[in-house]
Amino acid sequence: MRRPMPITKVEFCAKVKQLEDILESHGYTGAYLCSEGAMRWFTGMRHQVVDISPNAPTTVQAIVTVHPQRSISFFSEPWEAARVGDIMAKGIWNDCGIAVSYGGSSPDFSRPGLLSPTLAGYAELERTIVSPLSEGTAGNQWDKLMWLIGESRQALVEVARLLRPGMTGWDVRSAIYEAYHRRHIELNLVMLGLSGMQKHAHPVIDDDSVVEDGSMVKLVVGARYFDMIHSASQLVAIGRKPSERELHVHRALQEATLAYADQYRSDAVESDLYHCLGPIFLSVAKKQALAGFEKSAYLHHGGGPLSPLGSRDFVVTERGTRSIFPYAQFALNPVDALHYLKFELQGVTLPSGPPLILDEFTWCDDARLYQTVQWQSESLRLPTIITNGDHPQ
C-alpha cells in the first residue's frame, strides 16, 4: 500500500462538517485550535516534530469560524509568520472555497460564540470534535491508520530481527528510530525492556542495560503519521524459542485483552471499563489454570482511547466519567503478573455492536510472526512472541 496523502479534500470537508455540527449543537460559532494534535488533524500538516502532549499549544494556532460563514484565521509568534504564510497558501482549504487570513499573535478570546481554552469544558469538547474518525472506517483517515499500523508493525519486526546480545539501549533505540523515520513515521514514545527491566511496566532507557542472550526483550512504541497514532508492543526472545509456559501466559493475556476490548462499545463509561478488568482476568486465570494471573488485571493501567490529540486521550480510571465515542480508536496493553510479559492490541469503536480489532499483519505471510485466534466469528491475527535474527521458531 502506498503511503497515503496527509489530508484530502474529502477528508478535510468531513472534518469541517464534524466540527461545525458539534459547535452548533453546543451554541458556538467558532473554535480555537491550538494543540499540535488538533492542528495536524485540521490542517494535515506538521507544526513541530517532537513528543506531542495533548492540549499543549503548538507553534501555529487557528480560529475556525463556521457561522455565519466558514473562515480560518491563523495565529503565531511573529517569527513564525513566514511559515504560516506558506501554510495558508498551500492548504487544502483553498480547494474548498474557505477564506483564510493571518491574525497575528494575539487571538481575541472575548469574541461571542468562540470555543476557547478559557472556557470550562474546552478539552472535553475538543476531544469530541477531534477524536472520532471523521469518515468512520472509510476515507483517507482510515487509509492513513491502516497504512501506519502495518508499516509500524513491520518496523518492529525488522528491529527485532536485528537484536543481538550485547547491544545497548542506545543501539536498539537508534535502530527503532531509523526503521520508523525511513518510513516517514514519527515516534511519540520509545520504551525498551532490556536487562534488569523485566518487571518495569514502562522501561526507560538505561546506559548500563543491554540485550542479553536468552532474555525476553520488550519493544514499545507510540508511532505517529500526521493525525494517526499506533500504540504497539513487541516481545522478542533472544537466541531461543519462547517457552511453552511463556506462550501459555501470553495467550491468556491475548484472551483477557480481547474480552476487555469487547467492552469498548459506543458510549461505554471509563469507570465501568476499569471495573470489568478484575472479573475478566479472574475468569481467564481459572479457565487457563494460571494461579495468580488474575493479579494482571491492575498490574498495568487499563488502556483507553487514542486520538490525534496525543498517544492517548486518557487512561481509564476507577471513578472516571468520560465516555467512548463512536469511531474512536483505543489501545489496550496489559502486563501479566507471572512473567511480566506484555500484549497490546488496537481497535476502533463502532456505532453499535462490538469494536473492530485492527489487523497489523496485512503485509505479512509469515505465520510465525503472529497468533491467529477466533473472535466474534472472525479470524484475528495478533502480535505474538517472536525470536530475534534468523533463529528458527
C-alpha positions in Angstrom: 0.0 0.0 0.0 1.4 3.4 -1.0 1.9 6.0 1.7 -1.4 7.9 1.9 -1.7 11.7 1.5 -1.5 13.7 4.7 -5.0 15.0 4.0 -7.5 15.1 1.1 -10.3 17.5 0.1 -13.0 14.9 1.0 -11.3 14.3 4.4 -11.0 18.0 5.2 -14.6 18.7 4.3 -15.7 15.8 6.5 -13.7 17.2 9.4 -15.1 20.7 8.9 -18.6 19.3 8.9 -17.9 17.3 12.1 -16.5 20.5 13.7 -19.5 22.6 12.5 -22.1 20.1 13.7 -20.6 19.8 17.2 -20.1 23.5 17.6 -23.6 24.4 16.5 -25.1 21.8 18.8 -23.4 23.4 21.7 -24.2 27.0 20.7 -20.8 28.0 19.3 -19.9 29.7 16.0 -16.2 29.0 16.0 -13.4 27.2 17.8 -9.8 28.0 18.7 -7.5 25.1 17.8 -4.1 25.3 19.4 -2.6 21.9 20.2 -0.3 20.1 17.8 -2.7 17.2 17.6 -5.7 19.3 16.8 -3.8 21.4 14.2 -2.5 18.3 12.5 -6.0 16.9 12.4 -7.3 20.1 10.9 -4.5 21.1 8.5 -2.9 17.8 7.5 0.5 19.5 8.3 3.2 19.1 10.9 3.8 22.2 13.0 6.5 20.7 15.2 8.3 17.4 15.3 8.7 16.4 18.9 7.0 14.3 21.5 3.4 15.7 21.4 1.5 16.3 24.6 -2.3 16.6 24.4 -3.6 20.2 24.8 -0.1 21.7 24.8 0.0 24.7 22.4 2.0 24.3 19.2 3.7 26.9 17.1 0.7 27.7 14.9 -2.9 28.1 16.0 -6.2 28.8 14.3 -9.7 30.1 14.9 -12.1 28.2 12.7 -15.4 30.0 12.2 -18.4 28.0 11.0 -21.2 30.6 11.2 -22.4 32.8 9.6 -19.8 31.6 7.0 -16.8 29.4 7.1 -13.4 31.0 7.5 -10.0 30.3 9.1 -7.7 32.8 10.9 -4.2 31.6 11.7 -2.0 32.9 14.6 1.6 32.5 15.6 4.5 34.3 17.1 6.0 36.9 14.7 9.0 34.8 13.8 6.7 32.1 12.5 4.8 34.4 10.2 6.6 33.4 7.0 5.9 29.8 7.6 2.3 30.5 8.3 2.1 32.4 5.0 3.2 29.2 3.2 0.7 27.1 5.2 -2.1 29.4 4.2 -1.0 29.4 0.5 -0.8 25.7 0.0 -3.5 24.4 2.4 -6.4 22.1 1.4 -8.9 24.8 2.3 -8.0 26.7 -0.9 -9.7 23.8 -2.8 -12.8 24.2 -0.6 -13.6 27.9 -1.0 -12.8 28.8 2.6 -11.3 32.2 3.2 -8.1 32.3 5.3 -6.3 35.2 7.0 -3.4 35.8 9.4 -4.4 37.3 12.7 -1.0 37.9 14.3 0.0 36.6 17.7 -3.0 37.5 19.9 -6.4 35.9 19.3 -9.4 37.6 20.8 -11.0 35.1 23.2 -13.7 37.6 24.1 -15.4 37.1 20.8 -19.0 35.9 21.4 -19.6 32.3 20.4 -16.0 31.2 20.4 -15.0 27.9 22.0 -11.6 28.6 23.6 -9.3 27.2 26.3 -10.5 29.9 28.6 -13.9 28.1 28.9 -14.7 25.2 31.2 -15.1 22.0 29.3 -13.0 23.1 26.4 -10.7 20.0 26.5 -13.6 17.5 26.5 -15.4 19.3 23.7 -12.2 19.4 21.7 -11.9 15.6 22.2 -15.5 15.2 20.9 -14.5 17.0 17.7 -11.1 15.6 17.0 -11.1 12.1 18.4 -13.6 10.2 16.2 -12.6 9.1 12.7 -14.4 11.7 10.6 -15.4 9.3 7.9 -15.6 6.2 10.0 -13.9 3.1 8.6 -13.5 4.6 5.1 -11.8 7.5 3.5 -8.3 8.9 3.8 -8.1 8.9 7.6 -8.8 5.2 7.6 -6.2 4.7 4.9 -3.6 6.5 6.9 -4.4 4.5 10.0 -4.2 1.1 8.2 -1.0 2.1 6.4 0.5 3.3 9.7 -0.2 0.2 11.8 1.1 -2.1 9.0 4.3 -0.2 8.5 4.8 0.3 12.2 4.4 -3.5 13.0 6.8 -4.2 10.1 9.3 -1.8 11.5 9.1 -3.5 14.9 9.7 -6.9 13.4 12.6 -5.5 11.4 14.2 -4.2 14.6 13.5 -7.5 16.4 15.5 -9.4 13.8 18.4 -7.0 14.3 18.7 -7.6 18.0 21.9 -9.3 19.2 23.3 -10.0 22.7 25.5 -7.1 23.9 23.5 -4.3 22.1 22.9 -1.4 24.4 19.7 0.5 24.8 21.0 3.3 22.6 21.9 0.8 19.9 18.3 -0.5 19.9 16.8 2.9 20.2 18.8 4.1 17.2 17.6 1.1 15.2 14.0 1.8 16.0 14.2 5.5 15.0 16.0 4.6 11.8 13.4 2.0 10.9 10.5 4.4 11.6 11.9 7.6 10.1 12.8 5.8 6.9 9.1 5.2 6.6 8.2 8.9 7.3 6.8 7.9 10.7 7.4 9.9 13.9 7.7 8.4 17.4 5.9 9.9 20.4 7.3 7.2 22.6 10.0 4.5 22.7 10.4 2.2 25.6 12.9 -0.7 25.8 12.8 -3.5 28.3 16.3 -4.9 28.4 18.5 -6.4 31.1 17.3 -5.7 34.7 14.0 -4.3 33.5 11.8 -7.4 33.4 9.3 -6.0 36.0 9.2 -2.5 34.6 5.8 -1.7 33.0 7.3 1.4 31.5 11.0 0.7 31.0 13.2 3.8 30.4 16.5 3.6 28.6 19.4 2.9 30.9 23.0 3.3 29.9 24.0 0.1 31.5 21.2 -2.1 30.2 21.9 -4.5 27.3 20.3 -7.2 25.2 21.2 -10.5 27.0 21.2 -13.9 25.4 18.2 -16.0 26.5 16.3 -12.9 27.7 12.9 -11.5 26.7 13.1 -8.0 25.3 10.2 -5.6 25.2 9.9 -3.1 22.4 7.2 -0.5 23.0 6.4 2.5 20.7 3.9 5.2 20.1 4.1 5.9 16.4 2.5 8.8 14.5 1.7 9.6 10.9 0.3 13.1 10.8 -3.0 12.7 12.8 -3.0 8.9 13.1 -1.5 7.0 16.1 -0.2 3.4 16.5 0.5 2.2 20.0 2.4 -1.1 19.8 4.4 -3.6 21.8 6.6 -6.5 20.6 8.1 -9.2 22.7 11.4 -10.7 21.4 13.0 -13.9 22.8 16.8 -13.6 22.3 18.5 -16.6 20.8 15.8 -19.1 21.7 12.2 -20.1 21.2 9.7 -18.8 23.7 8.9 -21.5 26.2 5.6 -23.3 26.3 4.9 -21.6 29.7 5.6 -18.1 28.2 3.3 -18.8 25.2 0.6 -20.1 27.6 0.7 -17.0 29.7 0.9 -14.7 26.6 -2.1 -16.4 25.0 -4.0 -15.9 28.3 -3.1 -12.2 28.0 -4.5 -12.2 24.5 -7.7 -13.8 25.6 -8.2 -11.4 28.5 -7.4 -8.4 26.4 -9.9 -9.4 23.7 -12.6 -9.9 26.4 -11.8 -6.4 27.7 -11.7 -4.9 24.2 -15.3 -6.2 23.7 -16.4 -3.8 26.4 -15.2 -0.8 24.2 -18.5 0.0 22.7 -20.1 3.3 21.8 -20.9 5.4 25.0 -19.1 3.0 27.3 -18.1 4.8 30.5 -14.5 4.6 31.7 -15.3 3.6 35.3 -17.3 0.7 34.0 -14.4 -0.3 31.8 -12.0 -0.1 34.7 -14.1 -2.3 37.0 -14.7 -5.0 34.4 -11.0 -5.8 34.3 -10.9 -7.7 37.6 -13.7 -10.2 36.7 -12.3 -10.7 33.2 -8.8 -11.6 34.3 -10.1 -13.8 37.1 -12.2 -15.8 34.7 -9.3 -16.3 32.3 -7.0 -17.3 35.2 -9.4 -20.0 36.2 -10.0 -21.2 32.6 -6.3 -21.4 31.8 -5.4 -22.8 35.3 -2.9 -20.0 35.9 -2.9 -19.2 39.6 -2.0 -15.6 40.2 -2.8 -14.5 36.7 -5.8 -12.6 37.9 -3.4 -10.0 39.5 -2.6 -8.9 36.0 -5.9 -7.0 35.8 -4.5 -3.9 37.5 -0.7 -4.5 37.3 -0.6 -2.0 34.4 -3.0 0.8 33.5 -6.3 -0.1 31.9 -5.5 1.5 28.5 -8.0 3.8 26.8 -8.9 5.8 23.7 -6.3 7.2 21.2 -6.7 10.2 19.0 -4.8 12.8 17.1 -4.6 14.9 20.3 -1.9 12.6 21.7 -0.9 9.0 22.1 -3.8 8.6 24.5 -6.8 10.8 25.1 -6.9 9.4 28.6 -6.2 6.2 30.6 -9.4 4.8 32.1 -9.7 5.4 35.9 -11.7 3.8 38.7 -14.1 6.8 39.1 -13.8 8.3 35.7 -16.9 9.6 33.9 -15.7 10.1 30.3 -17.3 8.0 27.6 -16.1 6.3 24.5 -17.2 7.8 21.2 -18.3 6.0 18.1 -15.4 5.6 15.7 -12.9 6.3 18.5 -9.6 4.4 18.4 -8.3 2.7 21.5 -5.3 0.7 22.6 -5.1 -1.9 25.4 -1.7 -3.2 26.7 -1.9 -5.3 29.9 1.2 -6.8 31.6 0.9 -10.2 33.2 1.8 -10.8 36.9 3.5 -14.1 36.4 6.3 -13.4 33.8 5.8 -9.7 33.2 5.0 -10.3 29.5 3.1 -7.6 27.6 0.4 -7.8 24.9 -1.1 -4.9 23.0 -3.9 -4.5 20.5 -5.6 -1.5 18.9 -9.2 -1.2 17.9 -12.0 1.1 16.8 -15.3 1.5 18.5 -18.2 1.2 16.1 -21.6 3.0 16.4 -23.2 -0.3 17.5 -22.0 -3.8 18.4 -18.5 -5.0 19.2 -15.4 -3.0 18.2 -13.2 -3.6 15.2 -9.8 -5.0 16.1 -7.2 -3.8 13.7 -5.1 -6.2 11.6 -1.5 -5.2 11.9 -0.3 -8.0 9.6 -1.9 -7.3 6.2 1.7 -7.1 4.8 2.8 -10.5 6.3 2.6 -14.1 5.0 4.9 -15.5 7.7 2.6 -17.1 10.3 5.5 -17.3 12.8 5.1 -13.6 13.4 1.5 -13.6 14.6 -1.0 -15.7 16.5 -4.3 -16.4 14.8 -7.4 -16.6 17.0 -11.1 -16.7 16.6 -13.1 -13.8 17.9 -16.7 -12.6 17.1 -17.0 -15.2 14.3 -13.8 -14.0 12.5 -10.1 -14.8 12.5 -7.8 -12.2 14.0 -4.0 -12.0 13.6 -2.5 -10.8 16.8 1.1 -10.0 17.9 2.9 -12.9 19.5 6.4 -13.6 20.9 9.0 -13.8 18.2 12.7 -14.7 18.1 15.5 -12.4 17.1 17.6 -12.9 14.0 17.1 -16.0 11.9 16.7 -18.3 14.9 14.0 -20.9 14.0 10.8 -20.6 15.9 
